[in-house]
Amino acid sequence: MAAPLSVEVEFGGGAELLFDGVKKHQVTLPGQEEPWDIRNLLVWIKKNLLKERPELFLQGDSVRPGILVLINDADWELLGELDYQLQDQDSVLFISTLHGG
């Protein structure tokens, strides 16, 4: 069984507005059978942090196109995207690049 993880989850570029305007969240993910990955984290975020309009943050089991995801300051595309296995003390940053005009 995977141990609980302490992870920093941060939202920027306007994405924080979907989370009551709070940019940084220090979260403890509970222990579970499978290791925590970004796919599981997104489900947890939807259930526990997301306050409104999930369609502006999520699409299917991933983030919407136009949301940049950085894991420990590295593009998640280099780390396996949804399959990246979270480690204790990881930092995950979601930045919306979608802006009105």
N, C-alpha and C positions, 0 to 999 in steps of 0.2 A: 504494500500500500504506500502511495506517495505521501510524504509528510506535508503539513501545511506550508505554504509559501508566503513570504512577505514581498509584495510587489508595488512599485510606484506606477500609478496609471495617471497620465496627464493628457489634457485636451487643450487644443489651441486653434487659432485661426477662425474662431466663431463656433467651433464644435462644443466648446464649454457651455454655450447657451442651452444646449440640450440636457445639461447636467446641473441645473440650477445655478449656472454661472461659476461653478467651482472648477478651477483648472487642475489642481493637483489632489490626488486621492492616494493615501497610503493604505493599501488593502491587504488583508490576510485571507488568502484562499485556503479553504479547508482541505484537509487530507482526503484523498479519494483513491479508488482502485487504480485508475489510469493516471499517468503523469499529466500534469497541466500543460496544455498547448494553447496557442492563440485562439483556435476554434472554440475551445472550452471557455477561455477567458471572455470571448465576445458574448457567449450565452450568459455567463455570470454578470457581465456588465449590464446586459439588457435587463436582467432580473433585479439587480441590486443598485445600479447607479443611474441608469437612463431614466429621465423624468418625463420627457415628452418627445413626440414625433420620431419614433424609432426608424421610420422610412428615410429620414435625413441622415442617419448614421449607418444603418445596416441594410444590406441587400442580400437576400438568401442567407447563407451561413457565414458571410464575410462582410467587410465594410463596403460602403458605397464607393463606386469609382469617384475619384476626386478627394479621397481622404488618404493622406500620406501616413504611413505607419513606420515609426522608428523604434527599434528595440536596442536599448543601450546605445543610442545615437547612430545606429546603422540601419539602412533601409531593409525592411523585412523581406524584400524580394531576394536579398542576398542570403537570407537566413532560413528560407523554407516557408515563408508566409504563414498560412494557417497551421502548418505542421511543426512550427518551431516549438520546442519543449522549453517551457519557462523554468528559470532557475531562481532560487531564493535571491532577493535583492535586485532582480531585474527592473529596468525602467522601460515602460511602454508608452510612447507618445503618439497620439492621434492628432493630426493637423488637417483641418479642412482647407482645401484650396478652392472651394466653391464660394464665390462672392457675388452678391447682387451688383447690378450696374445701373 
